[in-house]
Amino acid sequence: MAKVTSKLQVTVPKAIADRFGIRPGDEIEFMPGEDSLRILLSPEKTRYDAENRLRLFDQATQRQREREKGRNRAEASETDRGWTREELYDRGRPD
């Protein structure tokens, strides 16, 4: 038996997860019936081994580096906000 949490999350019992090969990160689909609810495994269940996960991580890291190339975060954030971080320390303090 499984319980629904306050966040409306359901824990799959271990025996069921083992039987059907459900692992963390897998997607499942809830199919409503007349007076029942079916849980279906995603047909596109994709699992990555450690080597593929590392390859995907490296690709994502490289894309992020390309986006940040030539961008100075401190300068961009100060000009976008209209105030500097140092000004925050002086706000509300008596002179």
N, C-alpha and C positions, 0 to 999 in steps of 0.2 A: 504494500500500500504506500502511496506517495502523498505528501501534503503540499498544498499550495502556500507559498510564502506571502508576506505582506506586499511584496513587489510582483505578485502574480507569477512567480517562477515555480517550476515543478522539478523535483529531483527524480531522475530515472533510477529505479532500484538497480543495484549492482547486478543481480542475477539476470535481469532483462537486458541491461547494457552489455554484459558479457555474451549473452546468447545471440544478440543481434549485431554485435560488433560496434556499439555506439561508444564514441570517445569524446572527450572535451573538444569543443569547436565544431563538432558535426552539426548539421542543420537538420531539424525535423519539422514536419508539417502537421498541423492539427486539422483534421477533416471532420466537420460537424455532420452528425447523422440526425435522424428523427429524435431518438432519445438515447443517443450514444455519441461518443467522441472517439475517432480513430487517430492514431499517431502514425505518420508515415515517415520513413527515412527519405531524405532528399535523394533523388535519383542521381544527382551530380555530386555525390559524396566524394570529395577530393581529400586525399591525405598526402602529406609530403614527408619524405624521409629527411633526416638531419641535413644531408648534403643539399637537397633542393631548397630546404628552408634557409640555409645559410646563403645559397646563391641568390634567392629572392631578396633576402635582407641586404646583401651587398648591392644589388641593383637599386633597391629603394634608397639606400644610403648615398649612392652615386647620384641619383636623381635629385636628392635633397641638396647635395653639395653644388650641383649645377645651378639650382635655383638661388642658392645663397651666394654664389660667386659674384664678387664685386660689390656686395651689399654690406655696408657697415651698420649693424643692428642698433648700436647706441645712437649714431647720428640720425638714422631714420626714425627711431621712436621719439626722440626729442623734438624733431621738427614736425612730426605728425600730430603730436599732442598739444603743442603750444606751451609746454612747461618742461622743466628738466627734473630729473630725479633729485638733485640737490635741493631744489626749491621745496620739495616735500618736507624736508627736515626742518625748514625754517617756518613753514606755515603754522599759524596759530600760536607761535611762541611770542611772548612779550619781548619787545626790543630792549 
